[in-house]
């Protein structure tokens, strides 16, 4: 029988962040939904004025139910040409913020030719 994606609780695990911004799994989808609606999920946003691009790092809060580690923090590059719009995952906020800064610095170097 094929897996139904109609019920996210069957194919996903839900997470919120503790007071130190560490993901903790929650079993109650309503608790997760409430927490996600009441909290700012964006940790860093950088506008690249010269290009109109943006780099955003946010908490995703949901992962696949598979036994692998799914990144809960996502850094997205948007507003650039199609080849420059990418997403990068990280398991912790610290890694995601480091990644954010590295991406911003690389894009700035690419834009300025330095």
Number of C-alpha atoms within 10 A of each C-alpha: 3 4 8 9 10 8 9 14 14 12 14 14 19 23 25 23 17 9 7 7 12 13 19 11 14 14 11 12 14 10 13 18 14 11 16 17 9 9 10 10 16 14 15 14 15 14 15 16 8 9 13 10 17 17 22 19 26 20 26 18 22 18 17 16 15 10 6 8 11 15 18 21 26 24 25 18 23 17 14 14 9 8 6 12 14 12 13 15 19 20 16 16 20 13 12 24 20 11 18 24 15 12 17 18 12 13 18 15 11 10 12 9 7 7
